[in-house]
Amino acid sequence: MSERRSRPGAGGPRGVNEGGLRRRGGGPTVARLAAARVLERVERVRAYADVALHHTLAQSNMASADRRLTTDLVYGTLRWRGRIDFVLAAALDRGLDSIEPLVLTTLRMGAYQILFSDRIPDTAAVDEAVRCTRALGAERATGLVNATLRRVARENEGVVFPSWQDEPLAHLEHALSVPAWIAERWLADHGPEARALAEACNHPPPHTIRANPQKNSRDELLAELRQEFPEARPCTLASRGIVLGRSGDAGRDPLFREGRYTVQDEASQAVVDLLAVEPHHRVLDVCAAPGTKTTAIAEELSGEGSVLALDRHAGRLGLVAQAARRLELRGISTLARDATRPLDDLPVAGGEPAGPDFQRVLVDAPCSGLGALRRNPDARWRVRPADPERLAAVQSMLLEEAARVVSPGGSLVYSTCTVLREENEEVVERFLAAHPSFQAAAPASLPPALTSVLDENGFMRCQPHINDSDGFFAARLERTN
């Protein structure tokens, strides 16, 4: 089965100056060399791709077209690495594990351009990969890179991938680039929908923002944004959300700098809607950095309540304060704290211990992040099979300590950006079984806009292939006494 003509989900912009090429001689284009270095760092030290890419772009003076190409090469190569490796394995006379990581990186990046780019000629992709290999100090491997990628370009239309009908697990792994252990869990949890989920995770997400009600209504902001983002429309689930489309850069727009909005996925916004914050509430956000949900809570409070933002990493709390300043929000305080340890001595405004006195508590727990693969494609290769079980233990500890400081009649929202049951439903079900003073909120009591993503237990599930959002789970747990 050949799939080259459709070039599925290229994952990035088109028309980048014919692949960013500007000359025939010399070294590789600056965009490709930058992308190769980011990918090599992600592979060698398991760096976060978004952080490594941001640092690289911030340190460069590349033109905007080159920056777009670098971003496309990094995210596209990571997103489709499983499929690329299947094609490379057919073109090589040795196993991929026998090739040194730096050379394998340039092979993958070159193959990505051959397999998925309609604007970059195959010959240019091969030539630039050879140049990158040489520029990165692997002159000895240029012959291997040249021969392998020429073979990929010549034979890729004849590559036959495992079919979904006959080999669903192998299809997810080799055709749709899902590591085998993740594919196994998705098939167990989602059945036939696993294929649609995997396909959705191989496409970039839309740009979604949250209006700041202290400065404008959603409708006012939408009217202004349509001049720059003509496809902009209101979110379906999130009360203050706007989908801008898949082009443009919302973070560089003047309205962003003015604090008129925050960049935030629709499902992430819906978590705060589920929390149902009201003015005068005292709110605790136990895993707050970088502060996207903290500031959403403060916006709902309208300066009449308070939100205490905790994070175990003191340095990251600076991001919360930075976001609050940009949005001109009051009522936010921060504290470096490991929320898996007792929280009954948290301070209040007057400095006295708070005790169980928060009307709302948010536990947006650290998780495997496998619901946000569109946004962070490197996570599928960074997360290990044992990580979900390890994370579930941490998530349970966070939930246990947070529950102790919920005031009678108050509520707690537990959320993750993963689609694995062991980090979601199973964590909540164990908690409820051990804490009879808490119960899951009845679906009828939750925001009507979320009805389509609530199950019979009131658990919220957003899915990339259904809602065009990150994969999120959330449950509102109410303290009855």
JOLINUR-V700299 format. One record per backbone hydrogen bond with DSSP energy under -1.0 kcal/mol. NH is the residue of the N-H (numbers start at 1). CO is the residue of the C=O. E is the energy in kcal/mol with one decimal. If there is no record, write none. Layout:
nh->(NH/NH)
co->(CO/CO)
e->(E/E)
//
This chain:
nh->(17/20/33/34/35/36/37/38/39/40/41/42/43/44/45/47/52/53/54/55/56/57/58/59/67/68/69/70/71/72/73/74/75/76/77/78/79/80/84/85/86/87/88/89/90/92/98/99/104/105/106/107/108/109/110/111/112/113/114/115/116/117/125/126/127/128/129/130/131/132/133/134/135/136/137/138/141/142/145/146/147/148/149/150/151/152/153/154/155/156/158/159/167/171/172/173/174/175/176/178/183/184/185/186/187/188/189/190/191/193/194/195/197/198/199/200/201/202/203/207/209/210/211/212/215/216/221/222/223/224/225/226/227/228/229/232/233/235/242/243/244/252/253/256/257/258/259/260/262/264/269/270/271/273/274/275/281/283/284/285/286/288/291/295/296/297/298/299/300/301/302/304/306/307/308/309/310/311/318/319/321/322/323/324/325/326/327/329/333/335/337/341/346/348/351/354/357/358/359/360/361/362/363/365/365/371/372/376/379/381/382/383/387/390/391/392/393/394/395/396/397/398/399/400/401/402/403/405/406/407/409/410/411/412/413/414/415/416/423/426/428/429/430/431/432/433/434/438/439/441/445/446/450/451/453/454/455/458/460/461/462/467/468/471/472/473/474/475/477/478/479/480)
co->(15/16/29/30/31/32/33/34/35/36/37/38/39/40/41/41/48/49/50/51/52/53/54/55/63/64/65/66/67/68/69/70/71/72/73/74/75/76/80/81/82/83/84/85/86/88/95/96/100/101/102/103/104/105/106/107/108/109/110/111/112/113/121/122/123/124/125/126/127/128/129/130/131/132/134/133/138/139/141/142/143/144/145/146/147/148/149/150/151/152/155/156/163/167/168/169/170/171/171/172/179/180/181/182/183/184/185/186/187/190/191/192/193/194/195/196/197/199/200/245/242/262/240/260/212/212/217/218/219/220/221/222/224/225/225/229/243/241/209/233/207/249/250/253/253/254/256/255/210/208/265/266/267/269/270/271/278/306/360/308/362/310/288/291/292/293/294/295/296/297/298/301/281/331/283/333/285/335/315/316/317/318/319/320/321/322/323/324/307/309/311/338/343/352/348/346/355/405/282/282/411/284/413/363/415/417/369/372/376/378/378/379/384/386/387/388/389/390/391/392/393/394/395/396/397/398/399/402/403/358/479/407/359/477/361/475/363/473/420/421/424/425/426/427/428/429/430/435/478/476/442/443/447/448/450/451/459/455/474/453/472/463/464/371/462/416/460/414/412/439/410/437)
e->(-1.9/-2.3/-2.1/-2.3/-2.3/-2.5/-1.9/-2.0/-2.7/-2.4/-1.9/-2.4/-2.2/-2.8/-2.3/-1.2/-2.7/-2.8/-2.4/-2.4/-2.1/-2.8/-2.4/-1.5/-2.2/-2.2/-2.0/-2.7/-2.2/-2.5/-2.7/-2.3/-2.5/-2.7/-1.7/-1.9/-2.7/-2.2/-2.8/-2.8/-1.5/-1.9/-2.9/-2.7/-1.2/-1.2/-1.7/-1.7/-2.4/-2.3/-1.6/-2.2/-2.6/-2.4/-2.4/-2.7/-2.4/-1.5/-1.9/-2.8/-2.3/-1.6/-2.2/-2.4/-2.5/-2.7/-1.8/-2.1/-2.2/-2.5/-2.4/-2.1/-2.9/-2.1/-1.7/-2.4/-2.3/-1.7/-2.5/-2.6/-2.5/-2.6/-2.3/-2.0/-1.7/-2.2/-2.6/-1.8/-2.6/-2.0/-1.9/-1.4/-2.6/-2.7/-2.3/-2.1/-3.1/-1.8/-1.7/-2.2/-2.6/-2.3/-1.6/-2.8/-2.4/-1.9/-2.6/-3.1/-1.3/-1.8/-2.1/-1.1/-2.4/-2.4/-2.5/-2.3/-1.9/-1.2/-1.4/-3.4/-2.6/-2.8/-2.7/-2.4/-2.1/-2.1/-2.4/-2.8/-2.1/-1.5/-2.6/-1.6/-1.3/-1.2/-3.6/-2.2/-2.1/-2.4/-2.2/-2.8/-3.3/-1.4/-1.0/-1.1/-1.5/-1.7/-1.9/-2.4/-2.0/-1.9/-2.0/-2.1/-1.2/-1.6/-2.2/-1.1/-1.9/-2.7/-2.1/-2.7/-2.2/-3.3/-2.2/-2.6/-1.2/-2.3/-2.3/-2.2/-1.6/-1.7/-1.0/-2.1/-2.0/-2.8/-2.6/-3.2/-3.0/-1.3/-1.0/-1.4/-1.9/-2.3/-2.2/-2.2/-2.1/-2.1/-2.0/-2.2/-2.1/-2.2/-1.7/-1.7/-1.6/-1.3/-2.0/-3.1/-2.2/-1.9/-1.0/-1.6/-1.6/-3.2/-3.2/-1.4/-1.6/-2.3/-1.7/-2.5/-1.9/-1.2/-1.7/-2.6/-1.7/-1.8/-3.3/-2.5/-1.4/-1.4/-3.1/-2.2/-1.6/-2.4/-2.3/-2.3/-2.3/-2.5/-2.0/-1.4/-1.2/-2.3/-1.2/-2.8/-2.1/-2.9/-2.6/-2.4/-2.5/-2.1/-1.3/-2.1/-2.1/-3.0/-1.9/-1.9/-2.7/-1.9/-1.3/-2.0/-1.9/-2.8/-2.0/-1.5/-2.1/-1.8/-2.1/-1.4/-1.8/-1.8/-3.4/-2.7/-2.6/-3.3/-1.1/-3.6/-1.4/-2.2/-2.0/-2.2/-3.8/-3.2/-2.8/-3.1)
//
